Amino acid sequence: MRTDSSPGTLPAREHLPATDAGTPVLDVVIPVYNEEKDLRPCVLRLHEHLTRTFPYAFRITVADNASTDSTPRVAAGLAAELAGVSSVRLGQKGRGRALRAVWSASEAPVLAYMDVDLSTDLNALLPLVAPLISGHSDLAIGSRLARSSRVVRGAKREFISRSYNLILRGSLQARFSDAQCGFKAIRRDVAQVLLPLVEDTGWFFDTEMLVLAERAGLRIHEVPVDWVDDPDSTVHIVRTATEDLKGVWRVGKALATGSLPLDRLTRPFGDDPRDRDIQDVPGGLARQLVGFCVVGVLSTLFYLLLYSLFRQFAGSQTANALALLVSAVANTAANRRLTFGVRGPGGAVRHQAQGLVVFAIGLALTSGSLAALNAATSSPAHSTELAVLVAANLAATVLRFLLFRAWVFPDRRDAPAHTPAGAPAPVPAGTPAGAAADPAVRLLPAPAHPDPRRAPHPAALPQPPLPQRHPQAHAPSHPDPQPQPYAHPHAGAHPASYDTDPKDPR
């Protein structure tokens, strides 16, 4: 599946406009389960910090996950006592479901969450959300593994955290440093399209969300944090590790087969509205050139090694043809996956066949060069043969890239989306299932202007209307498949569950 060339459904990032004083810009969710002791000090400290340092309106949402102690009563008391604090009662457990439900119901343009133990220093909160407010980034995470982070925790949790992130880097090629730090934020327009693609409902929710966002090309901002371990946290090593490994396998399989519609999350090239209307500029050209050059260097070294081996028992023409054939198959496969972002087995045979045609052109160039060399001298030195082949391969490489880009792996961003048989009506490419009937998932098109040079400043562009806030819960405007509703003070009923203890074991 191509994920780098489709314009997607997300508009270019823009600085959030100034809002009314009563409209929260940031909604911080605190998921809790049986936290009657720590909840009140946590909320009081967070509320005081935001009131003193945060320059925008905010809301703190306590998401109680079916607690059996007095946590719901403490949360309700805090909501009645402090302005900007609300309480949500969830009927089931599961951090992933809790965050999905509360974030989907919130009208704030920036959504965040943190653990109730406040292990992360709150001075990192404004640096966490500032790149989202400014339009620079799509998601932001706190990292305990950054070089400038200061972390105090035991050897067991240090080992678990670093081992888990090594697994992610080795299996899913994740480039973010810390997947499970309980300190993250996301823009609401991104969450509306990204969350329906995330299947996990427990601890792996964070990791899956970050992996999908990174593979789709969204920008993830990392903030080094000061973090102190909570000595009262319970670590379920075997259960957590098993569930995480299952999640890694499931997501890795989906990415390998190209079954995830990640093109829904792609953004325009630049943040300036004029960039959206630029014509005749190949999309992703710079990235593809870098990838093609890296693959080309490795392929050339592989080709020269094969040629030297085959030359020991065959003539120069035969050794050249065999080395080119083997390296061409490997080169086409590597460029297909790494340079042009084509995933899954679909079209692989056709791509290899077209790659062999490109190989034949390269063979003609290199064989012609060898023939010319042999015509000029009867016994050329081996080093001279290699020099001639390198020069011929450079010319063939330029031609190979042009043919790959224009013929083998063409840009199909304008191709019509496939509509399954029996579908009642076609929907735009990248539209999540049920999005046409679900106002909670809105796809925001980029504004168009007749003359891109006269496009207004991003701050003056029309913004999507925020839903009206109501002091009491109201019925959802779309069917909810979950059986257990909860009442949210600012939105409709959404179910949630919580699988494990809300403190992060990693």
N, C-alpha and C positions, 0 to 999 in steps of 0.2 A: 504494500500500500504506500502510495506517495503521501508524505506528510509535510513536504517542504515547499511545494509550489502552489498549492491551492490557496486562494485568498481567504478561505474560511468564513466564519460568521462573526468573529469578534472585530470590532472597530479598532482603529489605532488608539494606543493609550493616550489619555489626556489628563491634565491636572484636574482634580475634582473641583467643581465650581463651589463658590461660597453658598451656603444653605441657610435656611432660617435657624434662629437660635434653638428652636425646639426639635429640630431634626438631627438625630445623632449621625455623626460621620463615622464613628467607630463603635462597634458592638463587640465587647469582650465576653466570651462565654467561659464560664467556670463549671465544668462537669464535676459533680460530687456524688459520692455514695457513702452514706453513714459517716459524715464528716461534721457531726454536731460540735466537736471540740474546736476544729480548725477553721470552720467556715466564717464565723463572725470576725475574728482577727484578720483573715485574708481579705474579706470584702472591705472592711474599714480601711485597711492599709492601701488597697488598690484604689478605692474611691478618693482617699485623701491625696494620693499621688497624682491621679488624673486631674483632679480639681486644681491642683497647684501647678502642674507642668503641661497639661495637654491643651493646646490652643483651640481645639474644636469641641463641639458638643459630643458627648459620649453616652454610652449605656453599658451597664454591667448586667449580664444575664446569668443567673445561677440556674444551672440545669440539674435538678435533682433526679437521680436515676434510681427510682424505686427504693429509696432508703427505708430502712425499718426502724431507725431511731428517731430522734427529734430534729433531724436535719431539715425536713420540710417546714417545720414551725420556725426554726431559726431563719431560713431563707425568706419566708413570708414576712417575718418581723423586720428584716433588713430592707425588703422592698417597700414596706410601709414607712420606715424610718428615714431612708436616704433617697433623695431625688436622683433619678437616673439609674436606679437599681430595680430590676424586675426578677421575678422568680417563675420558673417553669417546672411543672411536675411531670416526669416521664414515667410511664407505666412499666417499662422494661429496662434491662441493662444492656450496655453496648456503647462504647465511646464513639465508634464510627457512626452508628445510627443517631446518636445524640447530636453530634456536630452537624450531620447532614440535615436533621430536622430543624434545629434552631437556626442554622445559617440559611436554610431555604426560606424560613419564615421571617427573617430579619429584613428590614428595609434600609439598613445602614450600608453605604457603599463600600466600607472596609470592615471585614469580619476577622476576628482573632479569637484565640483561645489560649488559656494557660492553666496549669495545674493548681489545685487549691493550696498546696504546700508552699507556693511561691518560692520554689527553689531558685528560680532565675531572678537576678537583680532587676528591679523594675525600671532602672535607668536605661535599660535596653529597649523599653517598649516604644518610645517615640522614634528611635532609629529603626525599629522594626517596621512601623507602619508608614513612616515618611516617604519611602520610595513608592508605596502604593498610592498614597494621596497625590504625589507629584506626577504620577503617570509613568515613572521610570520602570517599574517592575510589576509583575502580575501576582507573584507570591513572595512571601518573606518568611524565613525560618531563623530561629536562634540556633547557634552551633556551639556545642561544648567541646568540639574537636578542632576548632580553628586555633591557629598559632597563638593569637593574642587572648584567647579565652582563659579564664582562671576558674578552675574546677576543684572542688573538694568533695571526694567520694571514695568509697571503699574499693579495694582491688577487684572484688567480684563484679560489681556493676561496671567498673572500668573495662574489664575483660569482655563482658557481655556486649557492651555498647560498641567497642572497637571491632569485635568479631562480627557482629551483625552488619556493620557498615562495610567491612571487607567482603562479606558475602554479597552485598548489594552491588559493590563495584565489580566483583568478579563475574556475577551471573547476569545482572541487568545493566551493566555499564553505567551505573549511577555516578554522577559527578558531584552531587551535593555531599557535604561532609557528615551531616548528622540528621538521620531520618526521624528519630524518635524523641527529640527534645520537645517537651510539652510547652512550646512557645512558638506559635505560628500565626500567620495572617494571610489573607487572600482578598483580592478585589471581588465584589459581589458579582459583577458582570462575568468574571471568569468562573466563579463558583457555580453560577447558573448553568453553564455549559459543561464544566468539568465534573461536578458531583454526580450527574446521572451516569457517567462512565465508570465510576468507582464502585466496585461490587462489595468490597469488604466492609463489615460492620463492627469490627473490633479494633485490636491494636494495630493491625496491618493497614488500616485506613490511611494513616499519614503517609506511609511509604508508597502505597499504590497511587495516591493523589500526586505525590511529588514525581514519581517515575513517569506517569502519564503526562504531566505538565512539561517535564523536561524533554521527553521524546517528541512532544508536539511543538517544541521550539519556544515555549513560554519562558519568560525571564524570572529566575528565582534569585532573590537577594538573600545573602547570608549575613547575619549579625553575630559577631563574637560576643559571648555572654559570660558573666560571672555566675557560677552555679554551685550551690551547696547541697549535698545529698541529704535527703530526708531519712533519718535513721529508722523511722517507723514504717517505711514502705515494705510491702511484701513482694518478694520476687518469686514468680512461678516459672522457673527456668525451663523445665521440660515442656509444659503446656504452651508457654509463649513461643519457645523455639520451634515446636512442631507446627503451630498455626502460621508462624512467619514463613517457614520453609514451604508450606503448602501455598501460601500466597505468592511467594517468589516464583514457584513453579508455574502457577496459573497465569500470572502476569507475563512471565517470560515466554510461555507458550503462545499467548495471545499476541504478543509483539512479534514473535517469529513468524506466525501465520498471517499477520496483517489483518486480523479480524477486528481491531479496534479502530473506530472512525476518528482518528486523531486530527484529521484535517478540519474538524469542527473548531479546533482551538487555535488555528493559525491566525496570525495578525498581518496587516499590511507591512510593507518594507520599513517605513519610517513613521514617526509620530506627527510630522507636519502634514496637515491635510492635503497639501499640494502633492505629496509623494503618492497619494492614492490614485492620482490621475495621470501619473507619468506613463507614457506609451513607449513601446518599442525598446524597453529595457529588459533584458532577459532576467527572469527571477532566479535568485539563488546562484548567479553566475560566479561570484567570488568564492563562495563556499564550495561549489562544485570544482572550480579550478584547483583549490587547495587539496581537496580530496583526490582529484585525478592525478595531481603531481605526486602526492605521497604514494598512491597505488602504482603510478608509472615508475617511480624510482625503485620500488621493491620489485616490480615486474622485470625491469631491466637487469637488476642484479640476479634475479632468478633465471632470466634468459641467458645471461652470460655464463652463469654456472652450468646450466644445461648444455650450452654450446660447447664449453670446454670439455665436458664429460663425453658428449656424443662425438666430438672431434677425435677422440682417442681411437675409435674403431670405425669411423665413417668419414667420407669426404666433406669438404666445407659446405657444399650445397645441401647434402642430406642432413648434416648436423644442424645447419641453420633452419631447415624446414621443420625438423623434429622439435628443436628448442622453441621455435616460434609457435608451433601448434600447442604444445603443452602450456607454455606461458600465456598464450592467448586465451585458453579456456579459463585459467585461473584469473587472468586480468579482467575478463568480462564478468565473472562471478563477483570479484571484489568491487568493481565499479558499480555493478548493479545494486549491491547492498550498501556500500559505504558512500559512494559519490552521488548517486542519483536517488538514494533512499527508497528503492523498490524492495518490498518485503513480501514474503510468501512465495509459494511455488508457481503461482499464476504467471504464465508467459515466459517461464524460465527457458523452455526449449526453444521458443522463437527467438529470445534474446541471444542464446548461444549460437543459433544458426546465423543470425545477423552479425554476431561477433566474429564468426568464421569468415564471413564475407570481408569484414574489415581486416581480419588476419590475412586473407589472400592479397589484399592491397598492400599490406605491410610486407608480405613475402615478396611481392613483385618489386618493391622498392629495394629491400635488402639484397635480394638475389641479383637484381640488376646492378647494384653497387659492387657485389662480389665479382660478377661477370666482367664489369669494367676494370676492376683491379687485376683480375687474372689475364685480361687482354693486354694490360699495360706491362705486367711483369709475370714471368713464368712461374716463379717460386716466391711469392710474397711471404714476409715474416708473419708469425702468428700475432704479434703486437700490432702490425699494420692492418691485418684482417679485423682485429677487434676495434681499432680506431675507425675504420670505414663503417663497420656495423653500428657503432655508437652514433655516428653522424647520420646514417640512414635511418636509424631508429628514432632519432630526434624529429626528423621530418615526418616519419610515419606516426609519431605520437601526436603531433599537432593535428594531423588529418584524422587520427583515431578519435580524438576528443570531439572534433566537429561532427563526425559521423555519429558518435554515441549520443551527443546532445540533440542533434536534429533528426536522427533516423531510428536508432536503436531504443533510446530512452527519451522520447520527445516529451515536452511539457504538455500535459493534458488538463490544464486547469479549466479550459473552456468546454471540455467534454460534458455532455448532459449526464446528470446523475441517473443511476440505474434504479428503476422502480420495480419492486418485486411483483410477480404475477398475482393478480387478484387484489392488488392494493386499491382502495377506494378512490384515491386521488394522489397525484404526485406531490411531493413536498420538496422544498429547496434542499440542495445538497448540504449535508452536515446537520440537518435538523434532528434533534434527539427524538426518540420515540415518545409520542404523546405531547410533544411540545406545542403542536397546533392547538390543542385543547387545554393545555396547562399554562396558565399565566405566570406560574412561578419560574418557568424556564423561558426567558425571553431572549431572542436572538436580535442583537442590535446591529443594523446595517450601518456602514460608514456613510456619512453624509456626502452627497455629490454636489458639485458646483459646476455651472457651465464653463466658467473660466477658472482653472485651478490657481492661477496667479492672484486672483482676487478673492480667494477663499478667506473667510473671517478667521480671526485668532481662535485657537482651540477653546479658550475660555468662553467665547461668544457663540460656540456651536450649540444647537439645541440638545438638551440632555433628556434622557428617558425619565418620564414622570415617576416620582416615588409614590407608592401606595399610601392611602390615607391611614393614619394611625388612629386606633380606637382604644379607649381605655379598658375595654373588656373584650373577651374572646368572641370571635364570630365564626360562623361555619365556613369551611374551605370552599373556594370557588371551583375546585376540580375534585374528581373522585380520588380517594385515598385508599390504596389497597391494604394498608396495615389495619389490624383489628383494634388496636388500643389507642385512642386519641388522647391528646393532652391539650390543655388550654394555654395558649400563649397570649400575653397581654397586648401584643401588637400585631398579631397575625392569626391565621387559621389554625385548625387542629392538625397536628402532625404527630405520628407515632415515633417512638425511638426505643432502643434497648441498649443495654450496657453489659458487656460480657464479663469483664474482670474488674479488679480493683482500679479505681481511677488514677492512681499514682503510677507513673511510668516505671516499669521494672528495669529499663535499660539505662 
